[in-house]
Amino acid sequence: MKFMTTWSLIPGSAKEAIGKFLAGEAAPQPDVKLLGRWHSVDGSGGWSLYETSNAAALHMGAAKWADLLEINTTAVIEDAEAGANFTDISKG
């Protein structure tokens, strides 16, 4: 399953968060595949797309950043999957 995470810096946490990121501490947990990560151009936050069947591993990765980032994660599906669902609904 795919999960989209949005994150934003907690005020005053930028220096520590940047240091942690540059030290390689943003690597995903085992059983979690990072599909992409994007940063806002103003440096205030960003987005990460993960794939995993282990929600606990995804949670562990988020917990490691909870003191520095506000994190929101949502399960997502791609257009083709959503389109098939809408097609099935419209037939009923």
Secondary structure, 3 states (H helix, E strand, C coil): CEEEEEEEECCCCHHHHHHHHHCCCCCCCCCCEEEEEEECCCCCEEEEEEECCCHHHHHHHHHCCCCCEEEEEEEECCHHHHHHHHHHHHHC
